[in-house]
Amino acid sequence: MIASEKESGNGLAPLLLENNEKLLTCVHCGLCLPACPTYRQLGNENDSPRGRIYLMRKLVDGGMSGGEAFVTHIDLCLGCRACETVCPSGVPYGELLEAARTEVSERRRQRHSFTEFLVRLLLERVFTRPRLLGLGLRILSRVRDSGLARIAFQSLPRGGRLRFSLALLLASGPEGTAAAKQAQEADHARSIAPAVPNGTRVALLKGCVMEGLFGRVNRATERTLQANGFTVVDAQGQVCCGALHSHAGYQKAARSLAARNIHSFEASGCDLIVTNAAGCGAAMKEYGHWFAGDRQLSAKAREFSARVRDVSEVLAATGIKRPEGRFEATVAYDAPCHLIHAQRVNDAPLALLKAAPGVTMVPLAGSDTCCGGAGIYNLQHPELSSEILNQKLASIRASGATVVATGNPGCIMQIRAGLLTEGSSIEVLHPIELLDRCYSESSQPA
């Protein structure tokens, strides 16, 4: 019999109680263990998906309190959802994890955790205010592009958290030398002649980090869609997708942002909602779940989620127009966790890369495993994140690739930051950047 919140002796059970039937779908077969990065690294059953589900069930049943053990093991999860791909029972682990983290964040708030205060301040007071967030990201991008961040990065000793934080900031910028950056910026400022419209109107989620630090990827996405006949419309009033808030357990803030996006994209009149960030796309495809109990928004949220597509899905479904330009590179594709495991998009990004003339694809061992970025996990758990990243970097070096392509800003920053700290010259690009360069080159006057 399930204990009530009062009977369990703690204040952490309510949201997990609502998900009890989903908790019971886990049969503890153990097939998730080899797929879990934290279990592979730590070898602790409590740091495996079935171990964490066991802790959630014990909490709901009143067999344990929501103490440090529960908080620690839930917190150490990357949320990569690789366990969902291999689970024969179809356990919705991502939903259960977010429910557990909602309880964890509340317990930390009650304990007056300073870290919890800072994260909550950032996500609930900055990321929910577009103007304030935009200002902060513009300041960061100017520090990045001014050369100050690189000077500080090069002056700090290896291995420090501050040095890696600077590497993450540098990793969000254009690749290469100053001359290469100028050439790239000039190339990306050039317009591409739109193809004959195919009748489909699409609206791009510009996002927060994507627009603030990866604006060039958003522009590349818009140009590539136009080059393939799509009409790009603007969803005015759109905001952050709420993914970071949901992953941190701040469900109220996540739903508030999602509601604003639902109304904004509905007003745009678009046929499809396009994303170029795997984490954002996964969250937006789950708006229907977020509002399942909301009488006013439930139907609209389901309809919204049904129209969300990753940009690679949109292009691959209609047939990618082959560009006349070339991108000569040996490319390894690393699949973002929230694209391959949460959205189950496997082949479309590869089709996009193969459509770029000059590209030679090489396999990457462990391309479907997490890089250790996972939102702000690399800042919260730097040691474990670094261990997981080092395995990814070793695979990249062994592949012989000159370019790594991956479709999520967090993955781009994490992998490139690791390569920067090693002094590697391997580029890390969003797949759409690579294809856009081919279209940009073909649009140059003879």
C-alpha positions in Angstrom: 0.0 0.0 0.0 1.4 3.4 -0.9 2.0 5.7 2.0 0.6 9.2 1.9 2.9 12.3 2.2 2.0 12.5 5.9 2.5 8.8 6.6 5.9 8.8 4.8 7.3 11.2 7.3 8.7 13.5 4.7 7.6 16.2 2.3 9.1 14.7 -0.8 6.5 12.2 -1.9 3.6 14.1 -3.7 4.8 14.4 -7.2 6.3 10.9 -7.2 3.0 9.6 -5.9 1.4 11.0 -9.0 3.9 9.0 -11.1 3.6 5.7 -9.1 2.2 3.7 -11.9 5.1 4.7 -14.1 7.5 3.7 -11.3 6.0 0.3 -11.2 6.8 -0.3 -14.9 10.4 -1.0 -14.0 11.0 -4.7 -13.6 14.7 -4.2 -12.5 16.0 -6.4 -15.3 19.3 -4.6 -15.4 19.5 -4.0 -19.2 19.9 -0.3 -18.5 23.1 -0.7 -16.5 25.6 -0.9 -19.4 23.9 2.2 -21.1 24.2 4.4 -18.0 27.3 6.6 -17.9 27.3 7.2 -14.2 26.9 3.4 -13.4 29.7 2.6 -15.8 32.0 5.2 -14.2 31.1 4.6 -10.5 29.9 1.0 -10.4 27.3 1.9 -7.8 23.9 0.3 -8.2 22.3 3.4 -6.6 23.8 5.4 -9.5 22.1 3.3 -12.2 18.6 3.9 -13.6 17.0 0.9 -11.8 18.8 1.9 -8.6 17.4 5.4 -8.8 13.9 4.1 -9.5 14.2 1.8 -6.5 15.1 4.8 -4.4 12.1 6.7 -5.7 9.8 3.8 -4.9 11.2 3.4 -1.4 10.5 7.1 -0.9 6.9 6.8 -2.1 6.3 3.7 0.0 7.7 5.5 3.1 10.7 3.1 3.4 13.2 5.9 3.4 13.4 9.6 3.9 14.4 12.2 1.3 17.8 12.6 2.9 21.3 13.1 1.5 21.5 9.6 0.0 18.4 10.2 -2.1 19.4 13.7 -3.1 23.0 12.7 -4.0 22.1 9.8 -6.3 19.3 11.6 -8.1 21.5 14.6 -8.5 24.4 12.6 -10.0 22.1 11.4 -12.9 23.1 13.1 -16.2 19.5 12.8 -17.5 20.9 11.5 -20.8 18.0 9.0 -21.1 20.1 6.3 -22.7 18.3 3.9 -20.4 15.0 4.6 -22.2 16.5 3.4 -25.6 17.4 0.0 -24.2 14.5 -0.5 -21.7 12.3 -3.4 -22.8 9.5 -2.2 -20.5 9.3 1.3 -21.9 9.9 3.0 -18.5 9.5 6.8 -19.0 12.7 7.5 -17.0 12.9 11.1 -18.1 9.5 11.9 -16.6 10.3 10.1 -13.3 13.7 11.9 -13.0 12.1 15.3 -13.4 9.5 14.4 -10.8 12.3 13.3 -8.4 14.3 16.4 -9.1 11.3 18.6 -8.3 11.2 17.0 -4.9 15.0 17.3 -4.5 15.0 21.0 -5.3 12.2 21.7 -2.8 14.1 19.8 -0.1 17.3 21.9 -0.8 15.2 25.1 -0.7 13.9 24.1 2.7 17.5 23.5 3.8 18.6 26.9 2.6 21.1 25.5 0.2 23.3 28.3 -1.2 23.8 26.4 -4.5 20.1 25.9 -4.8 19.5 29.6 -4.2 22.0 30.6 -7.0 20.6 28.1 -9.5 17.0 29.1 -8.7 17.9 32.8 -9.0 19.5 32.3 -12.4 16.7 30.1 -13.8 13.6 31.7 -12.2 14.7 35.3 -12.2 17.0 35.7 -15.2 16.0 33.0 -17.8 12.3 33.9 -17.4 13.1 37.6 -18.3 14.1 37.8 -22.0 15.5 41.3 -21.9 17.7 40.6 -18.8 18.8 37.3 -20.2 19.6 38.8 -23.5 21.7 41.5 -21.9 23.6 38.9 -19.9 24.3 36.8 -22.9 25.4 39.8 -25.0 27.9 40.7 -22.2 29.3 37.2 -22.2 29.6 37.1 -26.0 31.5 40.4 -26.0 33.9 39.1 -23.3 34.3 36.0 -25.4 35.0 37.9 -28.7 37.1 40.6 -27.2 40.0 38.2 -26.6 39.9 38.7 -22.8 38.5 35.3 -22.2 41.2 33.6 -24.3 43.9 35.6 -22.5 42.6 34.5 -19.1 42.1 30.9 -20.3 45.7 30.7 -21.5 47.1 32.3 -18.3 45.4 29.9 -15.9 47.0 26.5 -14.9 45.5 23.3 -16.3 42.8 21.5 -14.5 41.0 24.3 -12.7 37.3 24.8 -12.8 37.6 28.4 -13.8 39.8 27.5 -16.7 37.3 25.0 -18.0 34.4 27.5 -17.5 36.3 29.9 -19.7 36.9 27.1 -22.2 33.1 26.5 -22.3 32.6 30.2 -23.1 35.3 30.2 -25.8 33.7 27.0 -27.2 30.5 28.8 -28.1 32.3 31.2 -30.4 33.4 30.9 -34.1 36.2 28.4 -34.7 39.8 29.1 -35.7 42.2 32.0 -35.9 41.1 35.7 -36.1 41.5 35.6 -39.9 39.4 32.5 -40.1 36.7 34.0 -37.9 36.6 37.1 -40.1 36.3 35.0 -43.2 33.5 32.9 -41.6 31.6 35.9 -40.5 31.8 37.4 -44.0 30.6 34.1 -45.4 27.7 33.9 -43.0 26.7 37.5 -43.7 26.1 36.6 -47.4 22.5 35.8 -48.3 21.4 32.6 -50.1 18.9 32.8 -52.8 15.7 31.1 -51.5 14.4 28.2 -53.5 10.8 28.1 -54.9 8.5 27.9 -51.8 7.3 24.4 -51.1 4.2 25.7 -49.3 5.4 24.9 -45.7 5.7 27.7 -43.2 8.1 27.0 -40.4 9.0 29.0 -37.3 12.3 28.5 -35.6 12.7 28.4 -31.8 15.5 30.9 -31.5 16.1 29.9 -27.9 18.1 31.6 -25.2 21.6 30.2 -25.3 21.3 29.6 -29.1 20.4 33.1 -29.9 22.7 34.7 -27.3 25.8 32.7 -28.0 25.1 30.7 -31.1 23.2 33.3 -33.2 25.3 32.2 -36.2 23.7 28.8 -36.0 20.2 30.2 -36.0 21.0 32.3 -39.0 22.5 29.3 -40.8 19.3 27.3 -39.9 17.1 30.0 -41.4 19.1 30.3 -44.6 19.3 26.5 -45.1 15.5 26.2 -44.6 14.9 28.9 -47.2 17.4 27.3 -49.6 15.2 24.2 -49.4 12.0 26.0 -50.1 10.6 26.6 -46.6 9.0 29.9 -45.7 10.5 31.0 -42.4 8.1 33.0 -40.2 8.8 34.7 -36.9 7.1 33.6 -33.7 7.1 36.9 -31.9 7.1 36.8 -28.1 8.8 33.4 -27.9 10.9 32.7 -24.8 13.3 30.1 -23.4 11.8 26.6 -23.9 11.9 25.7 -20.2 14.2 22.6 -20.6 16.8 23.7 -18.0 14.0 24.6 -15.5 12.3 21.2 -16.0 15.6 19.3 -15.6 16.4 21.2 -12.4 12.9 20.5 -10.9 11.4 23.9 -11.4 8.2 22.7 -13.1 6.1 25.8 -12.4 8.6 28.0 -14.2 9.0 25.5 -17.0 5.3 25.4 -17.6 5.0 29.2 -17.5 7.6 29.5 -20.2 6.0 26.7 -22.2 2.6 28.4 -22.1 4.1 31.6 -23.5 5.7 29.6 -26.4 2.5 27.8 -27.2 0.7 31.1 -27.6 3.5 32.7 -29.6 4.0 29.9 -32.1 0.2 29.5 -32.5 -0.1 33.2 -33.4 2.7 32.9 -36.0 0.5 30.7 -38.2 3.4 28.2 -38.8 2.8 24.7 -40.0 5.9 23.3 -38.2 8.0 24.4 -35.2 11.7 23.9 -35.9 14.4 23.5 -33.3 18.2 23.2 -33.8 19.0 22.4 -30.1 18.4 18.8 -29.1 17.5 19.6 -25.5 15.0 22.3 -26.5 13.4 20.0 -29.1 13.0 17.2 -26.5 11.4 19.5 -24.0 9.0 21.1 -26.6 7.9 17.6 -27.8 6.9 16.9 -24.2 4.8 20.0 -23.6 1.8 17.7 -24.0 3.0 15.7 -21.0 3.7 18.9 -19.0 0.1 20.1 -19.4 -1.6 16.8 -19.2 -3.7 17.9 -16.3 -4.4 21.4 -17.5 -7.9 21.8 -18.8 -7.2 25.0 -20.6 -3.9 24.1 -22.3 -3.8 20.3 -22.5 -5.2 20.1 -26.1 -3.1 23.0 -27.3 0.0 21.6 -25.8 -0.5 18.2 -27.4 -1.1 19.9 -30.8 2.0 22.1 -30.3 4.2 19.1 -29.5 3.0 17.2 -32.5 4.3 20.0 -34.8 7.8 20.2 -33.3 10.6 18.9 -35.5 14.4 19.0 -35.3 15.8 20.8 -38.3 17.4 17.6 -39.6 14.0 15.9 -39.5 12.4 18.7 -41.6 15.1 18.7 -44.2 15.5 14.9 -44.5 11.8 14.4 -44.8 11.5 16.6 -47.9 14.8 15.7 -49.5 17.8 18.0 -49.1 18.7 20.2 -52.0 22.3 19.4 -52.9 24.5 22.6 -52.7 27.0 23.5 -55.3 29.7 24.4 -52.8 31.9 22.0 -51.0 33.1 21.4 -47.4 36.3 19.3 -47.5 36.5 17.6 -44.1 36.6 14.3 -42.4 33.6 14.4 -40.1 32.6 12.3 -37.1 29.0 12.6 -35.9 28.3 12.6 -32.2 24.6 12.1 -31.4 23.2 14.5 -28.7 21.5 12.4 -26.0 18.2 14.4 -26.2 18.1 13.9 -30.0 18.9 10.2 -30.2 17.4 8.9 -26.9 14.6 11.4 -26.0 13.5 12.4 -29.6 14.6 9.1 -31.2 16.0 10.9 -34.2 18.8 8.7 -35.5 19.3 8.9 -39.3 18.2 12.5 -40.2 21.4 14.3 -39.0 23.5 11.8 -40.9 21.5 12.4 -44.0 22.1 16.1 -43.6 25.8 15.7 -43.3 26.0 13.3 -46.2 24.3 15.9 -48.4 27.3 18.2 -48.0 29.7 17.7 -50.9 33.3 17.0 -49.9 32.4 15.5 -46.5 34.0 12.1 -45.7 32.1 10.5 -42.8 34.0 8.3 -40.3 32.5 6.3 -37.4 32.9 7.5 -33.9 33.0 4.9 -31.1 30.4 5.7 -28.4 28.7 8.3 -30.6 25.4 7.5 -28.8 26.8 8.0 -25.3 26.8 11.2 -23.2 29.7 13.7 -23.4 29.2 14.7 -19.8 27.8 18.2 -20.5 24.1 17.7 -19.5 23.1 21.3 -19.1 25.1 22.7 -16.1 26.2 19.2 -14.9 29.8 20.0 -16.0 29.8 22.9 -13.5 28.0 21.1 -10.7 29.9 17.8 -10.9 33.2 18.8 -12.7 35.2 15.7 -11.8 32.7 13.1 -12.9 31.8 15.2 -16.0 35.5 15.4 -16.9 35.9 11.6 -16.6 33.0 11.0 -19.0 34.3 13.7 -21.4 37.8 12.2 -21.5 36.3 9.0 -22.9 34.6 10.9 -25.6 37.7 12.9 -26.5 39.7 9.6 -26.7 37.1 8.3 -29.2 37.3 11.5 -31.2 41.1 11.3 -31.5 40.9 7.7 -32.5 38.4 8.4 -35.3 40.8 10.6 -37.2 38.1 13.2 -37.7 39.0 16.8 -38.4 35.5 18.0 -37.6 33.0 16.7 -35.0 29.4 17.5 -35.8 26.7 17.5 -33.1 23.3 19.2 -32.9 23.1 20.7 -29.4 24.8 23.8 -28.0 25.7 22.1 -24.7 27.4 19.3 -26.5 29.3 21.7 -28.8 30.5 23.6 -25.8 31.5 20.6 -23.7 33.3 18.7 -26.5 35.1 21.8 -27.9 36.1 22.9 -24.4 37.7 19.6 -23.9 39.5 19.8 -27.2 40.6 23.4 -26.3 42.1 22.3 -23.0 44.1 19.7 -24.9 45.3 22.2 -27.5 43.5 20.2 -30.3 42.7 21.8 -33.7 39.7 19.6 -34.3 36.6 21.7 -35.1 33.2 21.2 -33.5 30.2 22.4 -35.6 26.5 22.1 -35.7 25.5 19.9 -38.7 23.5 22.8 -40.1 26.6 25.1 -40.0 28.4 22.6 -42.2 25.6 22.4 -44.8 25.1 26.2 -44.7 28.7 26.8 -45.6 28.2 24.7 -48.7 25.1 26.7 -49.7 27.0 30.0 -48.9 29.9 29.0 -51.1 27.6 28.1 -53.9 25.9 31.5 -53.7 29.1 33.5 -54.2 29.3 35.3 -57.5 31.6 33.8 -60.1 
